[in-house]
Amino acid sequence: MLGLLHKKGLGLNDGDRERISAELSNGKAAVGVLAEWDEAGPIESILTDLGGVSEVHAASDEALQEAAAAVEAPPATV
């Protein structure tokens, strides 16, 4: 997932990718949320209330559309 965000220009640079990968290797988890700018504050508040560390990375509309096209919908569960 980190590679997709990095390659699609979704606001992650090499340093971000390396830092997040190191945190994941140390047993932490990551949650990625693609949201409109005005939704970032409330989402960030929820994540930090749950004990997370939040970061906001801006992405162009074009990059978001490319990422959405690259991601397949998960299979339906019963």
N, CA, C and O atoms as a Tripos MOL2 file, in Angstrom:
@<TRIPOS>MOLECULE
protein
  312   311    78     0     0
PROTEIN
NO_CHARGES

@<TRIPOS>ATOM
      1 N           0.8240   -1.1860    0.0000 N.3       1 MET1
      2 CA          0.0000    0.0000    0.0000 C.3       1 MET1
      3 C           0.8700    1.2520    0.0000 C.2       1 MET1
      4 O           0.5800    2.2110   -0.7150 O.2       1 MET1
      5 N           1.9430    1.2450    0.8060 N.am      2 LEU2
      6 CA          2.8210    2.4130    0.8400 C.3       2 LEU2
      7 C           3.3960    2.6930   -0.5350 C.2       2 LEU2
      8 O           3.5160    3.8480   -0.9410 O.2       2 LEU2
      9 N           3.7510    1.6400   -1.2470 N.am      3 GLY3
     10 CA          4.2940    1.8180   -2.5860 C.3       3 GLY3
     11 C           3.2900    2.4560   -3.5190 C.2       3 GLY3
     12 O           3.6480    3.3260   -4.3120 O.2       3 GLY3
     13 N           2.0350    2.0380   -3.4370 N.am      4 LEU4
     14 CA          0.9880    2.6130   -4.2720 C.3       4 LEU4
     15 C           0.8220    4.0920   -3.9670 C.2       4 LEU4
     16 O           0.7430    4.9070   -4.8870 O.2       4 LEU4
     17 N           0.7690    4.4510   -2.6930 N.am      5 LEU5
     18 CA          0.6140    5.8570   -2.3270 C.3       5 LEU5
     19 C           1.7980    6.6790   -2.8070 C.2       5 LEU5
     20 O           1.6300    7.8050   -3.2760 O.2       5 LEU5
     21 N           2.9760    6.1270   -2.6920 N.am      6 HIS6
     22 CA          4.1830    6.8250   -3.1200 C.3       6 HIS6
     23 C           4.2050    6.9930   -4.6340 C.2       6 HIS6
     24 O           4.4490    8.0890   -5.1380 O.2       6 HIS6
     25 N           3.9510    5.9140   -5.3540 N.am      7 LYS7
     26 CA          4.0210    5.9470   -6.8170 C.3       7 LYS7
     27 C           2.9220    6.7880   -7.4330 C.2       7 LYS7
     28 O           3.1300    7.3810   -8.4910 O.2       7 LYS7
     29 N           1.7720    6.8580   -6.8100 N.am      8 LYS8
     30 CA          0.6490    7.6140   -7.3640 C.3       8 LYS8
     31 C           0.6950    9.0890   -6.9740 C.2       8 LYS8
     32 O          -0.2290    9.8340   -7.3010 O.2       8 LYS8
     33 N           1.7400    9.5250   -6.2880 N.am      9 GLY9
     34 CA          1.8630   10.9350   -5.9510 C.3       9 GLY9
     35 C           0.8870   11.3840   -4.8820 C.2       9 GLY9
     36 O           0.3910   12.5100   -4.9270 O.2       9 GLY9
     37 N           0.6080   10.5220   -3.9260 N.am     10 LEU10
     38 CA         -0.3730   10.8540   -2.9020 C.3      10 LEU10
     39 C           0.2600   11.4360   -1.6420 C.2      10 LEU10
     40 O          -0.1960   11.1630   -0.5320 O.2      10 LEU10
     41 N           1.2840   12.2180   -1.8100 N.am     11 GLY11
     42 CA          1.8290   12.9690   -0.6860 C.3      11 GLY11
     43 C           2.8730   12.2760    0.1540 C.2      11 GLY11
     44 O           3.3220   12.8480    1.1470 O.2      11 GLY11
     45 N           3.2810   11.0690   -0.1960 N.am     12 LEU12
     46 CA          4.3190   10.3840    0.5680 C.3      12 LEU12
     47 C           5.6360   10.4540   -0.1970 C.2      12 LEU12
     48 O           5.6970   10.1370   -1.3850 O.2      12 LEU12
     49 N           6.6810   10.8710    0.4960 N.am     13 ASN13
     50 CA          7.9950   10.8920   -0.1310 C.3      13 ASN13
     51 C           8.8100    9.6970    0.3800 C.2      13 ASN13
     52 O           8.3160    8.8990    1.1770 O.2      13 ASN13
     53 N          10.0500    9.5800   -0.0800 N.am     14 ASP14
     54 CA         10.8940    8.4500    0.3170 C.3      14 ASP14
     55 C          11.0890    8.3920    1.8310 C.2      14 ASP14
     56 O          11.0700    7.3120    2.4210 O.2      14 ASP14
     57 N          11.2780    9.5580    2.4580 N.am     15 GLY15
     58 CA         11.4660    9.5990    3.9130 C.3      15 GLY15
     59 C          10.2330    9.1180    4.6610 C.2      15 GLY15
     60 O          10.3430    8.3920    5.6490 O.2      15 GLY15
     61 N           9.0440    9.5290    4.1820 N.am     16 ASP16
     62 CA          7.7940    9.0690    4.8060 C.3      16 ASP16
     63 C           7.6780    7.5610    4.6980 C.2      16 ASP16
     64 O           7.3570    6.8800    5.6720 O.2      16 ASP16
     65 N           7.9410    7.0470    3.5050 N.am     17 ARG17
     66 CA          7.8170    5.6070    3.2680 C.3      17 ARG17
     67 C           8.7690    4.8210    4.1620 C.2      17 ARG17
     68 O           8.3780    3.8070    4.7420 O.2      17 ARG17
     69 N          10.0060    5.2750    4.2790 N.am     18 GLU18
     70 CA         10.9840    4.5800    5.1200 C.3      18 GLU18
     71 C          10.5930    4.6490    6.5970 C.2      18 GLU18
     72 O          10.6990    3.6540    7.3140 O.2      18 GLU18
     73 N          10.1430    5.8180    7.0520 N.am     19 ARG19
     74 CA          9.7520    5.9840    8.4580 C.3      19 ARG19
     75 C           8.5520    5.1090    8.7980 C.2      19 ARG19
     76 O           8.5370    4.4520    9.8390 O.2      19 ARG19
     77 N           7.5510    5.0980    7.9310 N.am     20 ILE20
     78 CA          6.3510    4.2930    8.1840 C.3      20 ILE20
     79 C           6.6950    2.8050    8.1330 C.2      20 ILE20
     80 O           6.2050    2.0250    8.9500 O.2      20 ILE20
     81 N           7.5280    2.4140    7.1860 N.am     21 SER21
     82 CA          7.9480    1.0050    7.0990 C.3      21 SER21
     83 C           8.6630    0.5740    8.3690 C.2      21 SER21
     84 O           8.4480   -0.5390    8.8510 O.2      21 SER21
     85 N           9.5090    1.4370    8.9170 N.am     22 ALA22
     86 CA         10.2190    1.1150   10.1600 C.3      22 ALA22
     87 C           9.2330    0.9570   11.3130 C.2      22 ALA22
     88 O           9.3800    0.0450   12.1280 O.2      22 ALA22
     89 N           8.2380    1.8260   11.3930 N.am     23 GLU23
     90 CA          7.2300    1.7310   12.4550 C.3      23 GLU23
     91 C           6.4470    0.4270   12.3250 C.2      23 GLU23
     92 O           6.1600   -0.2280   13.3260 O.2      23 GLU23
     93 N           6.1000    0.0510   11.0920 N.am     24 LEU24
     94 CA          5.3760   -1.2090   10.8780 C.3      24 LEU24
     95 C           6.2440   -2.3990   11.2820 C.2      24 LEU24
     96 O           5.7440   -3.3660   11.8550 O.2      24 LEU24
     97 N           7.5280   -2.3310   10.9870 N.am     25 SER25
     98 CA          8.4500   -3.4080   11.3650 C.3      25 SER25
     99 C           8.5740   -3.5320   12.8790 C.2      25 SER25
    100 O           8.8900   -4.6030   13.3960 O.2      25 SER25
    101 N           8.3250   -2.4400   13.5810 N.am     26 ASN26
    102 CA          8.3930   -2.4410   15.0460 C.3      26 ASN26
    103 C           7.0610   -2.8180   15.6880 C.2      26 ASN26
    104 O           6.8800   -2.6470   16.8930 O.2      26 ASN26
    105 N           6.1280   -3.3310   14.8830 N.am     27 GLY27
    106 CA          4.8770   -3.8390   15.4350 C.3      27 GLY27
    107 C           3.7170   -2.8660   15.4660 C.2      27 GLY27
    108 O           2.6460   -3.2040   15.9700 O.2      27 GLY27
    109 N           3.9020   -1.6790   14.9450 N.am     28 LYS28
    110 CA          2.7930   -0.7210   14.9210 C.3      28 LYS28
    111 C           1.9340   -0.9720   13.6950 C.2      28 LYS28
    112 O           2.3320   -1.6990   12.7850 O.2      28 LYS28
    113 N           0.7650   -0.3710   13.6760 N.am     29 ALA29
    114 CA         -0.1640   -0.5150   12.5600 C.3      29 ALA29
    115 C          -0.3140    0.8260   11.8510 C.2      29 ALA29
    116 O           0.0020    1.8770   12.4100 O.2      29 ALA29
    117 N          -0.7950    0.7760   10.6290 N.am     30 ALA30
    118 CA         -1.0430    2.0000    9.8630 C.3      30 ALA30
    119 C          -2.4650    1.9760    9.3360 C.2      30 ALA30
    120 O          -2.9820    0.9290    8.9460 O.2      30 ALA30
    121 N          -3.0820    3.1330    9.3290 N.am     31 VAL31
    122 CA         -4.4180    3.3020    8.7660 C.3      31 VAL31
    123 C          -4.3210    4.4310    7.7560 C.2      31 VAL31
    124 O          -3.8870    5.5330    8.0920 O.2      31 VAL31
    125 N          -4.7200    4.1660    6.5280 N.am     32 GLY32
    126 CA         -4.7230    5.1990    5.4930 C.3      32 GLY32
    127 C          -6.1520    5.5780    5.1600 C.2      32 GLY32
    128 O          -7.0080    4.7140    4.9700 O.2      32 GLY32
    129 N          -6.4000    6.8630    5.0920 N.am     33 VAL33
    130 CA         -7.7370    7.3550    4.7780 C.3      33 VAL33
    131 C          -7.6110    8.3780    3.6610 C.2      33 VAL33
    132 O          -6.8770    9.3570    3.7940 O.2      33 VAL33
    133 N          -8.3190    8.1600    2.5660 N.am     34 LEU34
    134 CA         -8.4010    9.1600    1.5090 C.3      34 LEU34
    135 C          -9.7080    9.9100    1.7190 C.2      34 LEU34
    136 O         -10.7880    9.3250    1.6430 O.2      34 LEU34
    137 N          -9.6030   11.2090    1.9840 N.am     35 ALA35
    138 CA        -10.7920   11.9850    2.3080 C.3      35 ALA35
    139 C         -10.6720   13.3850    1.7370 C.2      35 ALA35
    140 O          -9.5780   13.8370    1.3980 O.2      35 ALA35
    141 N         -11.7830   14.0570    1.6340 N.am     36 GLU36
    142 CA        -11.7920   15.4630    1.2280 C.3      36 GLU36
    143 C         -11.1080   16.2860    2.3120 C.2      36 GLU36
    144 O         -11.0860   15.9000    3.4810 O.2      36 GLU36
    145 N         -10.5500   17.4280    1.9060 N.am     37 TRP37
    146 CA         -9.7910   18.2840    2.8260 C.3      37 TRP37
    147 C         -10.6030   18.6690    4.0590 C.2      37 TRP37
    148 O         -10.0690   18.6610    5.1680 O.2      37 TRP37
    149 N         -11.8880   19.0070    3.8910 N.am     38 ASP38
    150 CA        -12.7040   19.4440    5.0250 C.3      38 ASP38
    151 C         -13.0480   18.3040    5.9820 C.2      38 ASP38
    152 O         -13.5460   18.5520    7.0810 O.2      38 ASP38
    153 N         -12.7930   17.0690    5.5830 N.am     39 GLU39
    154 CA        -13.0350   15.9250    6.4560 C.3      39 GLU39
    155 C         -11.7890   15.5270    7.2480 C.2      39 GLU39
    156 O         -11.8740   14.7150    8.1690 O.2      39 GLU39
    157 N         -10.6420   16.0890    6.8970 N.am     40 ALA40
    158 CA         -9.3760   15.6930    7.5230 C.3      40 ALA40
    159 C          -9.3640   15.9750    9.0220 C.2      40 ALA40
    160 O          -8.9070   15.1380    9.8000 O.2      40 ALA40
    161 N          -9.8550   17.1270    9.4360 N.am     41 GLY41
    162 CA         -9.8540   17.4860   10.8630 C.3      41 GLY41
    163 C         -10.6250   16.4990   11.7260 C.2      41 GLY41
    164 O         -10.0770   15.9750   12.6960 O.2      41 GLY41
    165 N         -11.8880   16.2350   11.3940 N.am     42 PRO42
    166 CA        -12.6490   15.2700   12.1920 C.3      42 PRO42
    167 C         -12.0470   13.8650   12.1890 C.2      42 PRO42
    168 O         -12.0560   13.1900   13.2180 O.2      42 PRO42
    169 N         -11.5280   13.4200   11.0520 N.am     43 ILE43
    170 CA        -10.9050   12.0940   10.9840 C.3      43 ILE43
    171 C          -9.6560   12.0680   11.8450 C.2      43 ILE43
    172 O          -9.4340   11.1140   12.5920 O.2      43 ILE43
    173 N          -8.8400   13.1080   11.7470 N.am     44 GLU44
    174 CA         -7.6280   13.1950   12.5650 C.3      44 GLU44
    175 C          -7.9670   13.1620   14.0520 C.2      44 GLU44
    176 O          -7.2700   12.5160   14.8340 O.2      44 GLU44
    177 N          -9.0220   13.8470   14.4380 N.am     45 SER45
    178 CA         -9.4470   13.8790   15.8320 C.3      45 SER45
    179 C          -9.8240   12.4800   16.3300 C.2      45 SER45
    180 O          -9.4430   12.0850   17.4320 O.2      45 SER45
    181 N         -10.5600   11.7490   15.5260 N.am     46 ILE46
    182 CA        -10.9570   10.3870   15.9060 C.3      46 ILE46
    183 C          -9.7320    9.4980   16.0690 C.2      46 ILE46
    184 O          -9.6210    8.7600   17.0480 O.2      46 ILE46
    185 N          -8.8140    9.5680   15.1100 N.am     47 LEU47
    186 CA         -7.6220    8.7180   15.1680 C.3      47 LEU47
    187 C          -6.7450    9.0410   16.3740 C.2      47 LEU47
    188 O          -6.2280    8.1320   17.0230 O.2      47 LEU47
    189 N          -6.5740   10.3190   16.6770 N.am     48 THR48
    190 CA         -5.7450   10.6700   17.8310 C.3      48 THR48
    191 C          -6.4550   10.3380   19.1350 C.2      48 THR48
    192 O          -5.8010    9.9760   20.1130 O.2      48 THR48
    193 N          -7.7820   10.4520   19.1710 N.am     49 ASP49
    194 CA         -8.5370   10.0510   20.3640 C.3      49 ASP49
    195 C          -8.3560    8.5570   20.6560 C.2      49 ASP49
    196 O          -8.4230    8.1270   21.8070 O.2      49 ASP49
    197 N          -8.1250    7.7770   19.5960 N.am     50 LEU50
    198 CA         -7.9200    6.3380   19.7460 C.3      50 LEU50
    199 C          -6.4650    5.9850   20.0310 C.2      50 LEU50
    200 O          -6.1150    4.8080   20.1220 O.2      50 LEU50
    201 N          -5.6140    7.0050   20.1730 N.am     51 GLY51
    202 CA         -4.2200    6.7780   20.5320 C.3      51 GLY51
    203 C          -3.2560    6.7790   19.3620 C.2      51 GLY51
    204 O          -2.0800    6.4610   19.5330 O.2      51 GLY51
    205 N          -3.7230    7.1230   18.2000 N.am     52 GLY52
    206 CA         -2.8550    7.1230   17.0280 C.3      52 GLY52
    207 C          -2.1050    8.4240   16.8510 C.2      52 GLY52
    208 O          -2.3810    9.4240   17.5140 O.2      52 GLY52
    209 N          -1.1620    8.3850   15.9540 N.am     53 VAL53
    210 CA         -0.4260    9.5720   15.5390 C.3      53 VAL53
    211 C          -0.8960    9.8800   14.1290 C.2      53 VAL53
    212 O          -0.8200    9.0270   13.2440 O.2      53 VAL53
    213 N          -1.3790   11.0890   13.9180 N.am     54 SER54
    214 CA         -1.9930   11.4330   12.6470 C.3      54 SER54
    215 C          -1.0840   12.3160   11.8080 C.2      54 SER54
    216 O          -0.3760   13.1800   12.3260 O.2      54 SER54
    217 N          -1.1190   12.0810   10.5100 N.am     55 GLU55
    218 CA         -0.4180   12.9070    9.5340 C.3      55 GLU55
    219 C          -1.3770   13.1930    8.3920 C.2      55 GLU55
    220 O          -2.1940   12.3440    8.0350 O.2      55 GLU55
    221 N          -1.2840   14.3720    7.8260 N.am     56 VAL56
    222 CA         -2.0910   14.7240    6.6660 C.3      56 VAL56
    223 C          -1.1410   14.9740    5.5050 C.2      56 VAL56
    224 O          -0.1840   15.7390    5.6240 O.2      56 VAL56
    225 N          -1.4150   14.3220    4.3830 N.am     57 HIS57
    226 CA         -0.6240   14.4890    3.1730 C.3      57 HIS57
    227 C          -1.5700   14.9200    2.0560 C.2      57 HIS57
    228 O          -2.5200   14.2080    1.7310 O.2      57 HIS57
    229 N          -1.3120   16.0710    1.4770 N.am     58 ALA58
    230 CA         -2.1640   16.5800    0.3970 C.3      58 ALA58
    231 C          -1.8630   15.8450   -0.9020 C.2      58 ALA58
    232 O          -0.7190   15.4750   -1.1660 O.2      58 ALA58
    233 N          -2.8900   15.6370   -1.7050 N.am     59 ALA59
    234 CA         -2.7410   14.9900   -3.0080 C.3      59 ALA59
    235 C          -3.6350   15.7020   -4.0090 C.2      59 ALA59
    236 O          -4.6940   16.2210   -3.6540 O.2      59 ALA59
    237 N          -3.2040   15.7230   -5.2490 N.am     60 SER60
    238 CA         -4.0050   16.3570   -6.2990 C.3      60 SER60
    239 C          -5.2270   15.4930   -6.6220 C.2      60 SER60
    240 O          -5.2400   14.2940   -6.3420 O.2      60 SER60
    241 N          -6.2330   16.1050   -7.2040 N.am     61 ASP61
    242 CA         -7.4130   15.3530   -7.6250 C.3      61 ASP61
    243 C          -7.0320   14.2780   -8.6380 C.2      61 ASP61
    244 O          -7.5690   13.1710   -8.6140 O.2      61 ASP61
    245 N          -6.1020   14.6140   -9.5270 N.am     62 GLU62
    246 CA         -5.6580   13.6510  -10.5360 C.3      62 GLU62
    247 C          -5.0080   12.4300   -9.8930 C.2      62 GLU62
    248 O          -5.2750   11.2970  -10.2940 O.2      62 GLU62
    249 N          -4.1600   12.6600   -8.9020 N.am     63 ALA63
    250 CA         -3.4980   11.5440   -8.2100 C.3      63 ALA63
    251 C          -4.5200   10.6800   -7.4910 C.2      63 ALA63
    252 O          -4.4000    9.4550   -7.4890 O.2      63 ALA63
    253 N          -5.5180   11.2960   -6.8850 N.am     64 LEU64
    254 CA         -6.5610   10.5330   -6.1930 C.3      64 LEU64
    255 C          -7.3680    9.6860   -7.1730 C.2      64 LEU64
    256 O          -7.6980    8.5370   -6.8810 O.2      64 LEU64
    257 N          -7.6820   10.2530   -8.3290 N.am     65 GLN65
    258 CA         -8.4340    9.5010   -9.3400 C.3      65 GLN65
    259 C          -7.6220    8.3140   -9.8510 C.2      65 GLN65
    260 O          -8.1680    7.2290  -10.0530 O.2      65 GLN65
    261 N          -6.3160    8.5140  -10.0620 N.am     66 GLU66
    262 CA         -5.4580    7.4140  -10.5110 C.3      66 GLU66
    263 C          -5.3820    6.3120   -9.4640 C.2      66 GLU66
    264 O          -5.4250    5.1280   -9.8000 O.2      66 GLU66
    265 N          -5.2700    6.6960   -8.2030 N.am     67 ALA67
    266 CA         -5.2040    5.7060   -7.1250 C.3      67 ALA67
    267 C          -6.5150    4.9420   -7.0150 C.2      67 ALA67
    268 O          -6.5110    3.7260   -6.8230 O.2      67 ALA67
    269 N          -7.6340    5.6440   -7.1370 N.am     68 ALA68
    270 CA         -8.9320    4.9840   -7.0400 C.3      68 ALA68
    271 C          -9.0950    3.9830   -8.1820 C.2      68 ALA68
    272 O          -9.6510    2.9040   -7.9800 O.2      68 ALA68
    273 N          -8.6230    4.3260   -9.3650 N.am     69 ALA69
    274 CA         -8.7260    3.4260  -10.5090 C.3      69 ALA69
    275 C          -7.8360    2.2030  -10.3310 C.2      69 ALA69
    276 O          -8.1330    1.1360  -10.8670 O.2      69 ALA69
    277 N          -6.7430    2.3510   -9.5810 N.am     70 ALA70
    278 CA         -5.7890    1.2390   -9.4000 C.3      70 ALA70
    279 C          -6.2270    0.2550   -8.3220 C.2      70 ALA70
    280 O          -5.7090   -0.8590   -8.2480 O.2      70 ALA70
    281 N          -7.1620    0.6550   -7.5030 N.am     71 VAL71
    282 CA         -7.5940   -0.1850   -6.3870 C.3      71 VAL71
    283 C          -8.8770   -0.9110   -6.7620 C.2      71 VAL71
    284 O          -9.8550   -0.2930   -7.1840 O.2      71 VAL71
    285 N          -8.8630   -2.2140   -6.6040 N.am     72 GLU72
    286 CA        -10.0720   -2.9970   -6.8820 C.3      72 GLU72
    287 C         -10.9210   -3.0500   -5.6240 C.2      72 GLU72
    288 O         -10.4040   -3.0360   -4.5070 O.2      72 GLU72
    289 N         -12.2230   -3.1110   -5.8180 N.am     73 ALA73
    290 CA        -13.1450   -3.2430   -4.6830 C.3      73 ALA73
    291 C         -12.9480   -4.6020   -4.0490 C.2      73 ALA73
    292 O         -12.7550   -5.5910   -4.7560 O.2      73 ALA73
    293 N         -12.9930   -4.6700   -2.7020 N.am     74 PRO74
    294 CA        -12.8530   -5.9700   -2.0320 C.3      74 PRO74
    295 C         -14.0370   -6.8780   -2.3550 C.2      74 PRO74
    296 O         -15.1300   -6.3870   -2.6350 O.2      74 PRO74
    297 N         -13.8340   -8.1800   -2.3190 N.am     75 PRO75
    298 CA        -14.9400   -9.1000   -2.6060 C.3      75 PRO75
    299 C         -16.0240   -8.9970   -1.5310 C.2      75 PRO75
    300 O         -15.7360   -8.7460   -0.3600 O.2      75 PRO75
    301 N         -17.2440   -9.1910   -1.9420 N.am     76 ALA76
    302 CA        -18.3770   -9.1440   -1.0110 C.3      76 ALA76
    303 C         -18.2850  -10.3090   -0.0330 C.2      76 ALA76
    304 O         -17.8840  -11.4120   -0.4050 O.2      76 ALA76
    305 N         -18.6560  -10.0590    1.2140 N.am     77 THR77
    306 CA        -18.6550  -11.1290    2.2200 C.3      77 THR77
    307 C         -20.0890  -11.4910    2.5550 C.2      77 THR77
    308 O         -21.0050  -10.6790    2.4240 O.2      77 THR77
    309 N         -20.2600  -12.7130    2.9860 N.am     78 VAL78
    310 CA        -21.5970  -13.2040    3.3360 C.3      78 VAL78
    311 C         -21.8170  -13.1130    4.8010 C.2      78 VAL78
    312 O         -22.8860  -13.4800    5.2890 O.2      78 VAL78
@<TRIPOS>BOND
     1     1     2 1
     2     2     3 1
     3     3     4 2
     4     3     5 am
     5     5     6 1
     6     6     7 1
     7     7     8 2
     8     7     9 am
     9     9    10 1
    10    10    11 1
    11    11    12 2
    12    11    13 am
    13    13    14 1
    14    14    15 1
    15    15    16 2
    16    15    17 am
    17    17    18 1
    18    18    19 1
    19    19    20 2
    20    19    21 am
    21    21    22 1
    22    22    23 1
    23    23    24 2
    24    23    25 am
    25    25    26 1
    26    26    27 1
    27    27    28 2
    28    27    29 am
    29    29    30 1
    30    30    31 1
    31    31    32 2
    32    31    33 am
    33    33    34 1
    34    34    35 1
    35    35    36 2
    36    35    37 am
    37    37    38 1
    38    38    39 1
    39    39    40 2
    40    39    41 am
    41    41    42 1
    42    42    43 1
    43    43    44 2
    44    43    45 am
    45    45    46 1
    46    46    47 1
    47    47    48 2
    48    47    49 am
    49    49    50 1
    50    50    51 1
    51    51    52 2
    52    51    53 am
    53    53    54 1
    54    54    55 1
    55    55    56 2
    56    55    57 am
    57    57    58 1
    58    58    59 1
    59    59    60 2
    60    59    61 am
    61    61    62 1
    62    62    63 1
    63    63    64 2
    64    63    65 am
    65    65    66 1
    66    66    67 1
    67    67    68 2
    68    67    69 am
    69    69    70 1
    70    70    71 1
    71    71    72 2
    72    71    73 am
    73    73    74 1
    74    74    75 1
    75    75    76 2
    76    75    77 am
    77    77    78 1
    78    78    79 1
    79    79    80 2
    80    79    81 am
    81    81    82 1
    82    82    83 1
    83    83    84 2
    84    83    85 am
    85    85    86 1
    86    86    87 1
    87    87    88 2
    88    87    89 am
    89    89    90 1
    90    90    91 1
    91    91    92 2
    92    91    93 am
    93    93    94 1
    94    94    95 1
    95    95    96 2
    96    95    97 am
    97    97    98 1
    98    98    99 1
    99    99   100 2
   100    99   101 am
   101   101   102 1
   102   102   103 1
   103   103   104 2
   104   103   105 am
   105   105   106 1
   106   106   107 1
   107   107   108 2
   108   107   109 am
   109   109   110 1
   110   110   111 1
   111   111   112 2
   112   111   113 am
   113   113   114 1
   114   114   115 1
   115   115   116 2
   116   115   117 am
   117   117   118 1
   118   118   119 1
   119   119   120 2
   120   119   121 am
   121   121   122 1
   122   122   123 1
   123   123   124 2
   124   123   125 am
   125   125   126 1
   126   126   127 1
   127   127   128 2
   128   127   129 am
   129   129   130 1
   130   130   131 1
   131   131   132 2
   132   131   133 am
   133   133   134 1
   134   134   135 1
   135   135   136 2
   136   135   137 am
   137   137   138 1
   138   138   139 1
   139   139   140 2
   140   139   141 am
   141   141   142 1
   142   142   143 1
   143   143   144 2
   144   143   145 am
   145   145   146 1
   146   146   147 1
   147   147   148 2
   148   147   149 am
   149   149   150 1
   150   150   151 1
   151   151   152 2
   152   151   153 am
   153   153   154 1
   154   154   155 1
   155   155   156 2
   156   155   157 am
   157   157   158 1
   158   158   159 1
   159   159   160 2
   160   159   161 am
   161   161   162 1
   162   162   163 1
   163   163   164 2
   164   163   165 am
   165   165   166 1
   166   166   167 1
   167   167   168 2
   168   167   169 am
   169   169   170 1
   170   170   171 1
   171   171   172 2
   172   171   173 am
   173   173   174 1
   174   174   175 1
   175   175   176 2
   176   175   177 am
   177   177   178 1
   178   178   179 1
   179   179   180 2
   180   179   181 am
   181   181   182 1
   182   182   183 1
   183   183   184 2
   184   183   185 am
   185   185   186 1
   186   186   187 1
   187   187   188 2
   188   187   189 am
   189   189   190 1
   190   190   191 1
   191   191   192 2
   192   191   193 am
   193   193   194 1
   194   194   195 1
   195   195   196 2
   196   195   197 am
   197   197   198 1
   198   198   199 1
   199   199   200 2
   200   199   201 am
   201   201   202 1
   202   202   203 1
   203   203   204 2
   204   203   205 am
   205   205   206 1
   206   206   207 1
   207   207   208 2
   208   207   209 am
   209   209   210 1
   210   210   211 1
   211   211   212 2
   212   211   213 am
   213   213   214 1
   214   214   215 1
   215   215   216 2
   216   215   217 am
   217   217   218 1
   218   218   219 1
   219   219   220 2
   220   219   221 am
   221   221   222 1
   222   222   223 1
   223   223   224 2
   224   223   225 am
   225   225   226 1
   226   226   227 1
   227   227   228 2
   228   227   229 am
   229   229   230 1
   230   230   231 1
   231   231   232 2
   232   231   233 am
   233   233   234 1
   234   234   235 1
   235   235   236 2
   236   235   237 am
   237   237   238 1
   238   238   239 1
   239   239   240 2
   240   239   241 am
   241   241   242 1
   242   242   243 1
   243   243   244 2
   244   243   245 am
   245   245   246 1
   246   246   247 1
   247   247   248 2
   248   247   249 am
   249   249   250 1
   250   250   251 1
   251   251   252 2
   252   251   253 am
   253   253   254 1
   254   254   255 1
   255   255   256 2
   256   255   257 am
   257   257   258 1
   258   258   259 1
   259   259   260 2
   260   259   261 am
   261   261   262 1
   262   262   263 1
   263   263   264 2
   264   263   265 am
   265   265   266 1
   266   266   267 1
   267   267   268 2
   268   267   269 am
   269   269   270 1
   270   270   271 1
   271   271   272 2
   272   271   273 am
   273   273   274 1
   274   274   275 1
   275   275   276 2
   276   275   277 am
   277   277   278 1
   278   278   279 1
   279   279   280 2
   280   279   281 am
   281   281   282 1
   282   282   283 1
   283   283   284 2
   284   283   285 am
   285   285   286 1
   286   286   287 1
   287   287   288 2
   288   287   289 am
   289   289   290 1
   290   290   291 1
   291   291   292 2
   292   291   293 am
   293   293   294 1
   294   294   295 1
   295   295   296 2
   296   295   297 am
   297   297   298 1
   298   298   299 1
   299   299   300 2
   300   299   301 am
   301   301   302 1
   302   302   303 1
   303   303   304 2
   304   303   305 am
   305   305   306 1
   306   306   307 1
   307   307   308 2
   308   307   309 am
   309   309   310 1
   310   310   311 1
   311   311   312 2
@<TRIPOS>SUBSTRUCTURE
     1 MET1         2 RESIDUE 1 A MET
     2 LEU2         6 RESIDUE 1 A LEU
     3 GLY3        10 RESIDUE 1 A GLY
     4 LEU4        14 RESIDUE 1 A LEU
     5 LEU5        18 RESIDUE 1 A LEU
     6 HIS6        22 RESIDUE 1 A HIS
     7 LYS7        26 RESIDUE 1 A LYS
     8 LYS8        30 RESIDUE 1 A LYS
     9 GLY9        34 RESIDUE 1 A GLY
    10 LEU10       38 RESIDUE 1 A LEU
    11 GLY11       42 RESIDUE 1 A GLY
    12 LEU12       46 RESIDUE 1 A LEU
    13 ASN13       50 RESIDUE 1 A ASN
    14 ASP14       54 RESIDUE 1 A ASP
    15 GLY15       58 RESIDUE 1 A GLY
    16 ASP16       62 RESIDUE 1 A ASP
    17 ARG17       66 RESIDUE 1 A ARG
    18 GLU18       70 RESIDUE 1 A GLU
    19 ARG19       74 RESIDUE 1 A ARG
    20 ILE20       78 RESIDUE 1 A ILE
    21 SER21       82 RESIDUE 1 A SER
    22 ALA22       86 RESIDUE 1 A ALA
    23 GLU23       90 RESIDUE 1 A GLU
    24 LEU24       94 RESIDUE 1 A LEU
    25 SER25       98 RESIDUE 1 A SER
    26 ASN26      102 RESIDUE 1 A ASN
    27 GLY27      106 RESIDUE 1 A GLY
    28 LYS28      110 RESIDUE 1 A LYS
    29 ALA29      114 RESIDUE 1 A ALA
    30 ALA30      118 RESIDUE 1 A ALA
    31 VAL31      122 RESIDUE 1 A VAL
    32 GLY32      126 RESIDUE 1 A GLY
    33 VAL33      130 RESIDUE 1 A VAL
    34 LEU34      134 RESIDUE 1 A LEU
    35 ALA35      138 RESIDUE 1 A ALA
    36 GLU36      142 RESIDUE 1 A GLU
    37 TRP37      146 RESIDUE 1 A TRP
    38 ASP38      150 RESIDUE 1 A ASP
    39 GLU39      154 RESIDUE 1 A GLU
    40 ALA40      158 RESIDUE 1 A ALA
    41 GLY41      162 RESIDUE 1 A GLY
    42 PRO42      166 RESIDUE 1 A PRO
    43 ILE43      170 RESIDUE 1 A ILE
    44 GLU44      174 RESIDUE 1 A GLU
    45 SER45      178 RESIDUE 1 A SER
    46 ILE46      182 RESIDUE 1 A ILE
    47 LEU47      186 RESIDUE 1 A LEU
    48 THR48      190 RESIDUE 1 A THR
    49 ASP49      194 RESIDUE 1 A ASP
    50 LEU50      198 RESIDUE 1 A LEU
    51 GLY51      202 RESIDUE 1 A GLY
    52 GLY52      206 RESIDUE 1 A GLY
    53 VAL53      210 RESIDUE 1 A VAL
    54 SER54      214 RESIDUE 1 A SER
    55 GLU55      218 RESIDUE 1 A GLU
    56 VAL56      222 RESIDUE 1 A VAL
    57 HIS57      226 RESIDUE 1 A HIS
    58 ALA58      230 RESIDUE 1 A ALA
    59 ALA59      234 RESIDUE 1 A ALA
    60 SER60      238 RESIDUE 1 A SER
    61 ASP61      242 RESIDUE 1 A ASP
    62 GLU62      246 RESIDUE 1 A GLU
    63 ALA63      250 RESIDUE 1 A ALA
    64 LEU64      254 RESIDUE 1 A LEU
    65 GLN65      258 RESIDUE 1 A GLN
    66 GLU66      262 RESIDUE 1 A GLU
    67 ALA67      266 RESIDUE 1 A ALA
    68 ALA68      270 RESIDUE 1 A ALA
    69 ALA69      274 RESIDUE 1 A ALA
    70 ALA70      278 RESIDUE 1 A ALA
    71 VAL71      282 RESIDUE 1 A VAL
    72 GLU72      286 RESIDUE 1 A GLU
    73 ALA73      290 RESIDUE 1 A ALA
    74 PRO74      294 RESIDUE 1 A PRO
    75 PRO75      298 RESIDUE 1 A PRO
    76 ALA76      302 RESIDUE 1 A ALA
    77 THR77      306 RESIDUE 1 A THR
    78 VAL78      310 RESIDUE 1 A VAL
